[in-house]
Amino acid sequence: MNCKESKYIFIPELNYWINCILFNSPINEKYFKLPIPTSTVFVTRRSVLDLLFNETFQIISWLYPSSSTSESSSSSSSEISSSSSSSEISSSSSSLEELKFFWRYCKVQPCAVSLDKNMSNRLTVYNGCYDFYIANAPVNGFLCVDPNVSDNIFNFTAQELMMLQRLFLYKTDQEVTINDIGFNELDSALSKCIYIYLDWELNESFLYYSLNTSFTDSSSPLLHVVYEKYVLDYLYRILTRQYCVTVEKENIDVFGQMDYDYRRLILTDDNISTKKILINSPQKPYDPKDTFVIHRGFRLKYYTDYEIENETSNTYLLLKSSRYLSGDELYYLWTFLEP
């Protein structure tokens, strides 16, 4: 179909992460429908969506060797002020252009859409014209219509980018705090949900978490709605792993308190060869089947994809399928009985 002007914007990478979130969700709301599976060809490491939704987010040094690589060749960097809350972002702001994740998106060449046959075939049945967008990262340059032209496709405000920068610092193991930010001063659902996520990770606080309060509604941007669900699902998994069980001590049944721990793991050649990973923790999983493992965004199935092996002094995660490659990342969450 030939169109003079596109009517719709489609971001395959967002489609991919929505699929992951709904597939992994412990709560199945009737009004959420699974989108079509999307190929990883449009999923970009270190994109803003990777930052928000990937629990194994990290910077791959061989892929992005220069710490100065960013979305443009702007000069000196400066910190984004936590008080910045304007709804418009100046294109000349060097502090924004020096962010080390890709938050601008560029149009994809029409022929590149055929790289994902499933998506391409599905869209042919709809009557409409689409502009496809991909993160404006160096590795995607050959897919873009013009790598030098990119858009703030998600309409991020300066305040939201400031919160995304705090999230980036946390996920890359750098020093960060949110104690200098007032929760009630945050304007958008995205900013508030990032705060709630970081408040737990940094302060182990659920102060602003509530299943009875929603920060989004039918008029909210799709990204905000999806991230709110992601954060609530994440914290729900944490809360449901802090429970009591009956244990026997000195022939007397007593209540034992459960707690949780997690690891972000990078698979090595040795892991692939031996099909096992040593979990470096003194805390053994109380119930191996009550574990949560994510690979490439999707939750793995116990027995089919992995198993847990408890030895006298060590715990191993056994790789049961052939889906794993060296360099792949896993997020592993388990419960244990407090001493």
C-alpha positions in Angstrom: 0.0 0.0 0.0 1.3 3.4 -1.0 0.7 6.2 1.5 1.5 9.9 1.3 1.4 10.2 5.1 1.7 7.5 7.7 -1.1 7.1 10.2 0.5 5.0 12.8 3.7 4.6 14.7 5.0 1.1 15.5 7.9 0.3 17.8 8.7 -3.4 17.5 11.1 -3.3 20.5 8.2 -2.1 22.7 6.1 -4.9 21.3 8.8 -7.4 22.3 8.9 -6.2 25.9 5.1 -6.0 26.3 5.1 -9.7 25.3 7.7 -10.5 27.9 6.0 -8.7 30.7 2.6 -10.2 30.1 4.0 -13.7 29.6 5.9 -13.4 32.9 3.1 -11.8 34.9 1.9 -13.5 38.1 -1.4 -11.6 37.6 -3.4 -12.1 34.5 -5.7 -9.1 34.0 -8.5 -9.7 31.4 -7.9 -6.4 29.7 -4.3 -7.2 28.8 -3.9 -9.1 25.5 -0.6 -10.7 24.4 0.8 -9.0 21.3 2.3 -11.1 18.5 5.8 -12.5 19.3 8.4 -10.1 18.0 11.9 -11.0 16.8 14.9 -9.8 18.8 16.3 -8.3 15.6 14.8 -4.9 16.7 15.7 -5.2 20.4 18.6 -2.9 21.2 21.0 -3.3 24.0 21.2 -0.2 26.2 18.1 1.3 24.7 15.7 3.1 27.1 13.3 0.1 26.8 16.2 -2.3 27.7 16.9 -0.1 30.7 13.3 -0.1 31.9 12.4 -3.8 31.4 15.5 -5.9 31.3 16.5 -7.2 34.7 19.9 -8.2 33.4 20.6 -4.8 31.9 24.3 -4.0 31.5 26.7 -2.3 29.2 28.6 -4.7 26.9 32.1 -3.3 26.6 32.9 -5.0 23.3 29.7 -3.7 21.8 30.0 -0.1 23.1 33.8 0.3 23.7 33.7 4.0 24.2 32.1 5.5 27.3 31.6 8.7 25.4 29.4 7.0 22.8 26.0 8.6 22.9 23.2 9.6 20.6 25.0 12.6 19.2 28.5 14.1 19.2 27.7 16.8 21.8 30.6 18.1 23.8 30.9 18.5 27.6 28.6 16.6 29.9 26.8 17.9 32.9 24.4 16.4 35.4 20.7 16.6 34.9 19.1 18.6 37.7 16.6 16.8 39.8 14.5 20.0 39.8 14.1 20.0 36.0 10.5 19.2 35.2 9.8 21.0 32.0 7.6 19.2 29.4 9.9 20.2 26.6 13.5 19.3 26.0 16.0 21.5 24.3 17.8 19.8 21.5 20.9 21.7 22.3 21.2 20.4 25.9 24.5 18.6 26.2 23.6 17.1 29.5 20.7 15.2 27.8 22.8 14.2 24.8 25.5 12.7 27.1 23.1 10.1 28.6 24.7 6.7 28.2 21.5 5.0 27.1 19.6 5.4 23.8 16.3 7.3 24.4 15.9 8.7 20.9 14.4 6.6 18.1 14.8 6.9 14.3 12.6 5.7 11.4 13.4 2.2 10.0 13.9 1.7 6.3 10.7 0.1 4.9 12.6 -2.9 3.6 14.0 -3.7 7.0 10.6 -4.5 8.4 10.7 -7.8 6.5 13.5 -9.0 8.8 10.7 -10.0 11.1 8.4 -12.1 8.9 5.8 -12.8 11.6 5.4 -9.1 12.3 5.5 -8.1 8.6 2.8 -10.7 7.7 0.6 -9.7 10.6 0.6 -6.0 9.7 -0.4 -6.7 6.0 -3.9 -7.6 7.2 -4.5 -4.2 8.7 -5.6 -1.3 6.6 -3.2 1.4 7.5 0.2 3.0 6.9 3.0 2.7 9.5 6.2 4.4 10.5 8.5 1.9 12.2 11.0 3.2 14.8 14.1 1.7 16.3 16.5 2.9 19.0 19.1 5.3 17.5 22.1 3.3 18.5 25.3 2.8 16.4 24.6 -0.8 15.8 21.2 0.1 14.2 22.6 2.7 11.8 22.2 0.5 8.7 18.5 0.0 9.5 17.6 3.7 9.9 16.3 5.9 7.1 18.7 8.6 8.4 20.8 7.8 11.5 21.4 11.6 12.0 17.7 12.2 12.4 16.0 10.9 15.6 13.0 11.7 17.6 11.9 11.8 21.3 9.3 9.3 20.3 8.1 8.6 23.8 7.9 12.4 24.6 10.2 12.1 27.6 10.4 15.2 29.9 13.6 16.4 31.5 12.3 15.1 34.8 11.7 11.6 33.4 15.1 11.5 31.8 16.6 12.5 35.2 14.8 9.5 36.8 15.9 7.2 33.9 19.5 8.4 34.6 19.2 7.3 38.2 17.8 4.0 37.1 20.8 3.6 34.7 23.3 4.3 37.5 21.6 1.7 39.7 21.5 -1.0 37.1 25.2 -0.4 36.1 26.3 -0.7 39.8 27.2 3.0 40.2 26.7 5.2 43.2 23.2 6.6 43.2 20.5 7.8 45.6 16.9 9.0 45.3 16.7 10.5 48.8 17.2 14.0 47.4 13.9 13.6 45.3 10.5 14.2 46.7 8.0 11.6 45.5 5.1 14.0 45.4 7.1 16.4 43.3 7.3 13.9 40.4 4.9 14.7 37.6 4.4 11.6 35.6 3.5 7.9 36.2 6.8 6.9 34.7 8.8 9.0 37.0 6.8 7.8 40.0 7.1 4.1 39.1 10.9 4.4 38.6 11.1 6.0 42.1 9.0 3.1 43.6 11.3 0.6 42.0 14.5 2.3 43.1 13.0 3.0 46.6 12.8 -0.8 47.1 16.2 -1.6 45.5 18.1 1.1 47.3 16.2 1.6 50.6 14.1 -1.6 50.9 11.1 0.6 51.3 7.5 0.0 50.1 6.3 3.4 51.3 4.7 4.4 48.0 3.8 1.0 46.7 0.1 0.2 46.7 -2.1 -2.3 44.8 -5.0 0.0 45.4 -3.6 3.1 43.7 -2.9 3.4 40.0 -0.8 6.2 38.5 -2.1 5.6 35.0 -5.5 5.6 33.3 -6.9 5.2 29.8 -5.4 8.5 28.7 -1.8 7.6 29.8 0.9 6.9 27.3 1.3 3.2 26.6 4.9 3.1 27.9 3.7 4.4 31.3 1.0 1.8 31.6 3.3 -1.0 30.7 6.0 0.1 33.1 3.6 0.5 35.9 2.5 -3.1 35.4 6.1 -4.2 35.2 7.0 -2.6 38.5 3.9 -3.9 40.3 4.5 -7.4 39.1 8.2 -7.1 40.2 7.3 -6.0 43.7 4.5 -8.5 43.9 7.0 -11.3 43.3 9.2 -9.9 46.0 6.4 -9.6 48.6 5.0 -13.1 47.9 8.4 -14.6 48.7 8.4 -13.2 52.2 6.1 -15.7 54.0 6.1 -18.1 56.9 6.3 -21.9 56.8 6.1 -24.6 59.5 9.4 -26.2 60.4 10.5 -28.6 63.0 13.0 -27.6 65.6 13.9 -29.9 68.5 10.8 -32.0 67.8 8.6 -28.9 68.0 6.7 -27.3 65.1 7.5 -23.6 64.8 7.0 -20.9 62.2 10.0 -20.1 60.0 10.3 -16.8 58.1 11.1 -17.0 54.4 13.3 -14.4 52.7 14.6 -14.0 49.1 17.8 -13.3 47.2 18.7 -12.9 43.6 21.6 -13.0 41.2 22.3 -11.5 37.7 24.4 -14.1 35.9 26.4 -14.0 32.7 26.9 -17.3 31.0 30.5 -18.3 30.1 31.9 -20.9 27.7 32.5 -23.2 30.7 28.8 -22.8 31.8 27.6 -23.8 28.3 30.1 -26.7 28.2 29.2 -28.1 31.7 25.5 -27.0 31.5 25.7 -25.8 35.1 26.3 -22.5 36.9 27.6 -22.2 40.5 25.3 -19.9 42.6 27.7 -18.0 44.9 25.5 -17.7 48.0 25.4 -19.5 51.4 21.6 -19.4 51.2 20.1 -22.5 49.5 16.6 -22.4 47.9 14.0 -23.8 50.2 12.0 -25.1 47.3 13.9 -25.4 44.0 10.6 -25.3 42.0 9.7 -22.0 43.7 12.4 -20.1 41.8 12.2 -17.4 39.1 14.6 -17.3 36.2 14.5 -14.9 33.3 16.4 -15.4 30.0 16.1 -12.8 27.2 13.2 -11.2 28.9 11.1 -14.4 29.3 10.5 -16.6 32.4 12.0 -20.1 32.1 10.1 -23.3 32.9 11.4 -25.5 35.6 12.4 -29.0 34.4 12.1 -28.0 30.7 14.7 -25.1 30.7 16.5 -25.4 34.0 16.7 -27.2 37.4 18.3 -26.5 40.7 20.8 -28.9 42.3 21.6 -28.5 46.0 24.8 -30.1 47.2 26.2 -30.1 50.7 28.2 -26.9 50.2 27.1 -25.6 46.8 24.0 -24.8 44.8 24.0 -25.2 41.0 21.6 -23.9 38.3 21.5 -26.7 35.7 20.9 -25.7 32.0 18.4 -28.2 30.6 17.8 -26.8 27.1 19.9 -25.8 24.1 18.6 -22.2 24.0 21.6 -20.7 25.9 24.7 -19.1 24.4 27.9 -17.8 26.0 27.4 -14.2 27.0 23.7 -14.6 27.6 22.4 -13.2 30.9 20.0 -14.8 33.5 18.1 -13.2 36.3 17.7 -15.8 39.1 15.4 -15.2 42.2 14.9 -17.8 45.0 13.5 -18.1 48.5 15.3 -19.4 51.5 14.6 -20.1 55.2 16.0 -17.5 57.5 18.4 -19.0 60.1 
